């Protein structure tokens, strides 16, 4: 499974590479009748959205699924902020089948047009994965490798401190690292494909590491509303005893954008 996730991550990079190449314009004499292309406006300082998903079935099976996704981002000028809150819950025939809560916040300081430094916090609760609580403190640097109008690619890396407590009892804590990428590609004017991948090695135990991959396709309906399809894959190389290594979450949600 770890090999499959690594290949998926590598495929994203290979897909981004050829698209990043700029095609030079052919040499031609100036055309006096041709109008100059307007300069695109700068991206907004603040962005974000609120996504909601709800699925209910009845009859042979009684299933209720609820999803909530809140995101907020301020571009570093020179200080920036990125925060998010995710909640999911699934009930089947009156019994809770899945429940997860995840919150994060990261502050950033721009050093140049390409480089930033950051510090952040994250907290997670997922009892159906054996995790009563996980808190993470991170610090590191981010490099804007691609910053085009249609495609972007950011690479971040740094150090972490993680503290975990488990449903069955016991806890662990220690230093680790992080390495990740954030890639996006805009199709036309309303559709965007995004990939966010993060790898967390544990310095206390060389064989213990985690990988998350979040893929999302968003299509705008109006200036404020969009449909979003998402796939979240979470892999834990050393899961809590008695639990699986991989969790996947597929969502379809209606998003209100700031």
N, C-alpha and C positions, 0 to 999 in steps of 0.2 A: 504493500500500500504506500509506503514511503517513497518507493521508486516511482509509482504512478503519480503522486503529487508533485514530485520533483520534475517529472517530464511535463506535467501540465504547466508548471511555473516556467520551465524552459521554453515551452511552446509560445507562451505569452510574449517572452522577450524576442523570440525569433519572428513573431508576427509584427512586433513593434519596429524592429530594425529596418526592414525594407520600406515601411511606410514613412519612416523618418527622413528618408533621403529627399532633399529638395530638388526638383527638376528645374534646371536653369532655363531661363527664357531664351528663345532663339534670337540671334542678332538680326535686326531689321531696321530699316530707316524709320525715323519718327513719323508717326501718322498724325497729322494735325487735326483730323476729324475725330480721332479716338479720344473719348473722355477718360480722364484719369480715374482709377478705381478709388472709391472713398476709403479712408482709413478706418478700420474697424474700431469701435469704441473700446476703452479699457474694460477689463472685467470688473464687476461690482466689488466693493470692499467687503461687504457682508453677503453671505449666501447660506442656504440651508433648506431644510424641508421637514415635513411631518408626513409619515407614511402609515396607513392603517390597512390591515387585511383581516377579513372575517369570513370564515367558512362554517356553515351549519348544514348537517344532513340529518334525516330522520327516516324511519322505516325499519329495514333490517338492521341498520346500525344508527346509533345516535352519536354523532361526532360534532364537536364544536372546537374551532381553532381560532385563536386571536393573536394578532401580531401588531406591534407598535414599534416605530423606528423614528427617532428624532435626531436631527443633525444640525449643527451650526458651525460656521467657519468664517473667520475674519482673516483676510490676507495680511501677511506681515508688512507693515508700513510705518515704522520698521517692526512693531510688535504685532503678533498674530495670535489667534486662538482657534482651536478646533475641539469640539465636544460632541458627544453622542450618547444616546440612550436607546437600548434595544430590549424589548420584552416579548416573549413568546409563550403561549400556553395552549395545550391540546388536551381536551377531555373526550373520552369515548365511553359511551354507555354509563355515564355518571362517575367514571373513574379517571383521575388525572393520569395522563400518559407522558406528558412532557411539560417542562416549565424551566425557563431560563431567563435570567436578568443580567444585563451587561451594561456598564457605564464607563465612560472614558473622558478624559480631558487632556489636552496638550497645548502648552504655550510655546511660541516660537519667536525667535529674534533673527531678522534678516541681517546677514553680514555683507553679502554682495547680491547681485542679481541671481546668482546661481546657488549660493550657499546659505543655509540657516542652521542655527543650533536650537535645540528644543529640550523641554522637560515636561513630563506628564505623569498622570495617575490613571489607573484602571482598576475596576472591581467587577467580580463575576460571581454568580451563584447558579449552580446547576446540580441539584440533588439527584437527578436521573442519570448523571455521569459520575456520581459518587462524590461530588464536590460541594461541600457546605459553603465555602467561601474561598475566593482567591483575590488577593490584592497585589498590585504591581506598581512599582515606581520605575520610571525610565528617564534616561538622559542620553543625548547623542547629537548627531548632525544629519542634515538632509541636503542632497544635491539634486538640483533641477537639471536633469540630463537633457530632456527635451521640453521646450516651452513654446510650441507652435499654436496657431489659432485653432487647428483641427486636432492635434495630437499632443499629449503631454506624457512625460515619464519622469517620476521622482524615485530616487533611491535613498533610503535612510538606514542608519546603523548606529548602535550605541550599546549601553550597559543597562542592566535591570536588576532590581531586587524584588523577589517574589516570595509571598507568604501564603501558604495554603492550609486549610483545615478540611477534614474529610467527614462525610456523613457517618461512617463507621467508627470514627474516633481517630485521634492522632493528628499531627500537623507536620509540615515541612517548610523550611525557608532557606533562602540562599541567593547568591549572586549568579547572574547569567548575562546573556547578551541578546541582541536583536538585530536582524537584518531583514529589510523588506523593500517592496516596490509598490508604487501606485501608478497605474497606467490608465489612460483614457483616450478614446477616439470618438470623434463626433461625425455622425453620418448625416449629411445635409444640415438642416437648421434645427431639427427637433429631436433627433435620436442620438443617444450617447451610450457607448459600451465602456464599462469600467472593470478593472481588476485590481484588487488590493490583496497582497500576499505578505505574510509576516512569519519569520522563523525565529524561535526562541530556544537557543541552546542553554543547557544548565551547566554552569561551570563546576558545580559540586559533584555532578555525576556525568561523565562523558557520554553515556548512552541514553541520557534522559533529555528529550527535546520535544518541542511542540511546533506545529505548523498550522496556520490558518490561511484559507484562500476564500475570498469573497468576490464573486462575479455578478455584475448587475447590468441589465439592459433597460434603459429608460427612454420612453417615447413621449414627447410632449403632446398634450391634447389642446391646451390653451397656454397663455403666457404664465398662468399660475398652477395649472393642473397637469399631471403626467401619470402614465401607467409604468410600473416598475416590476420587472421580473428579476429575482435574485436567487443565487445558489451559494450557500455558505458551507464550506467543508472544514471541519476541525479534526486534526490528527494529533494524538498524544502517543508518543513512542513507548512511554511507560505509564499506562493508565492506572487508575485506582484498581486494585485487585478485584476481579469479578465483573469488570466493565469492559466494553469494547474500546478499541483504539480510535475508531473513526465515527464522527457524528456529522450528518448532513441535514441541512435545513433548506427547503425550497419555498419561496414565497412569491405571491403575486399581490401587489398592493397599489392603492391609489395614493398619490403623493401630492401634497400641497407645498409649493415652493415659495420661499421668501422673495 
